[in-house]
Amino acid sequence: MSVEGRIKELRNDRQGHLRAILLTDQTLLTVPPHVGVQLADKLKPGATVQATGLPIELHWGAVAADKLRRIHAQTLTVNNVQFLIN
């Protein structure tokens, strides 16, 4: 799956590590914590990103409290530079 959009908000865990990137189209890109450290200077609200990844499906019986499309990012492209997410 491929998406492109502007960063609306960065979401951090309790320890302050980046865990997800919310785009203006209500797509939530989940990322491992090291991505926030490595790309901190590039990932800012308003920046345009492209991403590829796998959709995250809810487990059977789970209900989402929001209407976000969730994707586990495998690649991120910021400022025309592509990064492989591991």
Summary of the structure (lengths in Angstrom):
residues: 86
radius of gyration: 12.4
end to end distance: 16.6
largest distance: 39.7
contacts: 227
relative contact order: 0.27
helix: 7%
strand: 50%
